[in-house]
Amino acid sequence: MSTAATSIPERNAAEVADLVLSSDKATPEAVARRAQQRRQMYIGQVASYSLGASVLLLYAYDGAIPMIVPSLFWLGGLMIIGTFAVLSEAGVVERYKDHYLTVFQISAHMTLQLIFVLAVPTIGIAFISVLFLVFAFGTLRMTSQQAMLTWTLVTAGLGFIFLISDLPIGIPVTSRLERLASMLCFVLVIGQCAFLGLFGSTLRKILYRRSIELKAAYQRIEELAELDELTGSLNRRSIMRALDEEIAGAREAKAPCSAALIDLDWFKRINDAHGHPTGDEVLRTFAITIFANIRPGDRFGRYGGEEFLLLMPDTSGEAAMRMLDRLRMIVAELDWSAFAPGMRVTISAGVAALRDNDNADTFLARADSALYSAKAHGRNRIATG
């Protein structure tokens, strides 16, 4: 006649989704939210048992069952709810992965229904119908193993009632009041089943949306794993992978490709004179400046320390030289005094154009040799190799 189903509003489906996606170690905020969810569930259960007891009063008023049955049923439900509410408020349930203690709750509510089937078999069908609702609610939270265990227990109880006992299980419909009470029994069960269906549908939609958000988060994590944390440029592993891709693409398209190793001149002096935090800001500003002045198809990454690698597909060596010289002038003309009075930052770069017999190592070696030449000839200049 009652149900263990909670009347959680649809707005709390998002909170249930949070439960499904949350980690085993809940934050204090999550623990408080869980406790609030359980309180709402217990309030819904009290309301459900109260409605069931009201229907039983109709049967009792018509003389179909003893007058004490509605009170005992209501008190039995309150005892179950109260027990789990006390465990909840004491924080005992938080020790378990399933903080609702779903199997125990469902088993307790099902046992109560079966007891009243045995005690009042004349309206036993009404109690049995509620078993479907109780079990349906449980499946929203139970694992497959828990569902099988609960199903086995209720099967054993129903087996005793139908196969071993000779109780006349039925539902009275001899008078108008009995027919009204019987109708209300099924109306309540069907209504609560409909609510569970809507709640489950809402939960599925929210979980689907959360899965999309989770995929986006994973994608963001993958992106961060490819980026240098300080400058936001590609990290060494990613820029080296990009180098292989650009070489392969240039070979396939029979197109030119150039690379440049860029080094910030006297960067160690900046760190020593102004500190590493200032040095970090110089690196960030340099990287932002390069990003703002290269083409969308170019690939830029931190090769190591203050050295960066710029890949320029579809670019000849001569065009690459012009591009790097333009970048050199842009960096030199920035107002670096914002970081420290009188600060000046320049770059040197070695440019190499891809040759037919080049691989990644020889390609980079020529760019590195050109960079060494630029630094040897006074820095703040571009050399080709």
N, C-alpha and C positions, 0 to 999 in steps of 0.2 A: 504493500500500500504506500510505501514511501520509497525514496531512492537515495543512493549515496551521491547522486549527481549534484554538482554545485551550480548555482545560478551565477557563475562568473560572467560579467558583462563582456560584450565583444571587445571593448577597448582593452581588456586584460589579455587578449590573445597575444598581443605583442610581448607582454611580460612572460607569458608561457614560452613563446619563441625564444626569449632571452634565456630562459631556463634550459631549453634544449641545446642552445649554442654556448652556454656558459661553461667555464672550466670547473674542475672539481673543487678548487680552492676559491670559495666565493668571497667577495669583498663584503665589508660591513653593510654597504648600501644594498648589495644583492641579498644578503641575509634578511635585512629589514623588509625588502620587497617580497621575499618569499613568505615571511611571516604574515604580511598583509594579505597576500593571495590566499593563504590557508584560512585566515579569519573570514574572508569573503566566502570561501567554500563552506566553512562550517555554518555560517549564517544561512547560506542557501540550503544546506541540509536540514537545518532546524525548520525553515519555512516549508520544505518538502514534507517532512514528517508531520508538521502541523496540518497541512492540507490533507495528508492521508488519514490522520486521526479524525479530521472533520467528516470525511466520507464514512469512516467507520461509525461515527456517531449516528449517521442516517440509518445504517443497518441496525445499530443498537436501538434506536428510537422505534424502529419498525418491529423489533423483537427477533430479528434474524440471528443476533449474537448477543452475548451478555453485555451489560452496560459497562463493565469494567475493562473490556477488551480495548476500546480506544485509548483509555488512560494508560494501560500497561504498554501498549504499542508505542505511544508517544514517549513515555518515560524510558522505554528500552532504547529507542532511537537517541534520546538525549544522553543516556549513559554512554553510548558508543561515541557520539560526537564529543561529549565532555572529556572522555578519556584521551582522545587524540588531540583535543584542544589544549589540555594540560601539558601533554608531551611537547606540543608545538611551542607553547609559551615558555616552557622550561628550557627550550633549545635542544632537547634530546634528539629530535628528528633530524637536526642538522648534522648529526654524526653519520648519517646514512646517505648513500648516493641518491636514493629515492627519498627525498625529504618529505614526501606525502605519505610514506609507508603504505603505498597503494594496495599491495596484496593484502596486508592486514586489515585495512579499512574495508576493502571490497568483501573480504571473507567474513568480517564481522557483520556487515549489513546483509549479506546473503544469508548468513546463519540466522539472523533475526527473522528474515522473511520465511525461511523454512520452519522455524519454531512455530510461527503463527499459522503456517499451513497445517501443521500437526495439531495445534491448539484449537483452531477454528476452521476445520476442513470444509464447512459448508460454504465459506467464501474463499476457499483455497486458491481458486484460479486467479483471483485478484492479486494475491500475494505472489503467485508464481509469475504473473505477467511482469511484475516489477523486477524479477531476476534478470530479464533481458536488458532492462534499462541500467541496472547496476553494473552488469558485465560490460555493456557498451561504454559506459563511462570509464570503467577500469582500463579498457583497451586503449584509451587515449594516452595512458601513461605507462602501461605495463610493457615489459619485454615479451617476446614470444614464449620464453620459458615460464615467465610468471603467468601469462595468459593460460598456458596449458595446465599449470598447477591449479589455478583457480577453477578452470573448467572441469578438471578431474574431481575437485572437492564438491562442486555443486552437482555434478553428475552422480556422485555417490549419494548425496542427500536426496535427489529426485528419485534415484533408484530405490532407496528405502521406502519413500512415500508411495510410489506407484507399484513397485514389484513385491515388496515385503509386507507393507501394511495393507489393511482393507478399508482405509478411511474413505468416506464418500466425498472425494474432492469435487467441488462444484462452485457455482455462483448463483445466488437466489434471484429469481426474477418473477416471483409470484404476485407481488404487489407493485403498485406504481412507484412507491418510495424505494423499494428494492431495485426496481429497474433503473430509477434515477441514480441511485448510489452506484450500481454496476456500471452504468454509462459513464459516470464521473470517474470511476476507477480507471477506465481505459482512456478517457479523454486526458486525464492527468499524465498517464504514462506516455501516450502518443505525443502530447505537447512537449514533454520533457525530452523525448527522443528527437523531436524536431529541433529543439534548442541545441541538443548535442550535435546534431548534424550541421546546423548553421555554425556552431562554434568550431567544429572540426574543419569545416570549409574555410572559415576565416583564418584559422591557424595554418592551414595548408598554404593559403595565399601569402600570409605573412612569412612563413618559412621559405616559400619560393622567392619572395622579394629579398629576404635575408641571404639566400644562397647567391642571388645576383650580386648583392653587395659584397658577399664574401669572395666571389670570384674577382670582383674589381679590386678588393683589398689584396688578394694574392697577386694580381697583376701589378699592383703598385709595389708590393714587396719585391717582385722580380725586377721591376724597374730600378728600385733602390739598390738591389744587389748588383746592378750593372753600373751604378754611378759612384763616382768619388764623393765621399761624404762631405769633404770640405768645400770643393769647388762646384759640385753639381755636374761636372763633365764626366765622360765615360771613365771608368777605372781601367787599370792596366790590362786586366784580363779581357775586358770588353773591347777596348780599342785595338788590341792585338787580334781578336776575333774579327773585328771590322776590317782590319788590314787584309787578312786572308780573303774576306768576302770581296773587298774592292779589287784585289788583284785578280781573283777569279772572274769577277764581272767585267773587268777591263779586257781580259783575255778573250772572253766569250764574245763581247761586243766589238772587239778590235778597236777599242777607244783608248785615248791617252789617260793617264792617271799619275798624279803627283802626290808626294808626301813631304811634310816639313816637320823637323824636330825643332821645337822652340824652347829657349832657355831664358829665364829672367836673369839679367846681368847682375852680378855681385849680390845675389839674394842672401847669401850667408851674412854679409855685412849688415843688411837690413834687419835680420833676426838678432844679430849681436848688438846692434846699436839701439834698436827700438823694441825688442822683445818679440817672442813668438806670436802673441795675439795680434800684434800689428802685422807681422809677416803673414799670418793667416788671412787678414783682411786684404792685404795686397794681392795674395793669390786669388781670393774670391773676386776682387774687382777686376783683375786681369782676365779671369775666365769669363766673367760677365761681358767684358768689353769684346773679347774674341767672339763670343756667341752672337753678340749684336751686330757683328760686322762680317760674318761669313754667310755662305749660301745655305739654303735649307738642306741640300744634298751633301754638304761637307760633314765630315765626322771629326769630332774634337774630343780628345781624352787626355787624362793625366798619365804620362809615361812613367813618372817617378820623381818625387821631390818637387823641384821647381821646373822640371822638364815636361813638356807637353807635345803631343803628336797630333798634327792636323792632316787629315786625308782629304784630297781634293780630286774626286772622280771627274772624268771628262775635262781634264785640265792639263795642258802641256806644261813643260818645264818653264818656258818663258812667261806664260800667263801666271803660273804659280809664283814665280819671282816677283812679278808686279803686285800680286795679291799680298804676299808676305811683306813687301816693302811698305805697302799702304797700311797694313796692320801695325808694322813697326812704328810708323810715324804717329798713328792714332794713339798708341800706348805712350809714346814719348811725350806727346802733347797733353796728356791728361794732367789735371791738377792734383798731384799726389801730396801736396802740402797739407791736405785735410788730415792725413794720418800722422804726419810729423813735419814741423817747419823745415823747409828746404829739401824735403825728400824728392828724389827723382828716380823714376823707374824706367829702364829701357829693356829691350829684348834683343837677342841674337837668334838667328834661325839658319838651319841648313836645309836646302830644298833638293829633292831628287825626283827625277821623272822615271817612271817605270820603263824598264828595258825588256826586250824579248826573253832574255835568259835570266831575268831576276826571279828570285823567290822572296819571301818575306824578310829573311835574314839579310840577303845581299841588298835588298831595297833599303832597309833601315840602316844598314852599314854605310851606304853612300850618303844618306841624309845625316847620319851622325858624323861622318868625316867632314861634310860640308859645315856642320855646326861648329866643329872643332876649329876649322879654318876661320870662320867668322869671329870666334872668340879670340883666336890667336892674332887676328889683325885689328884688334882694338875694341871689339864688341859693338853693340848697337848697329848691327849691320846684317845683311842677308848674303849667304854664300850658296853656291850650287855645287852639286857633286855628281 
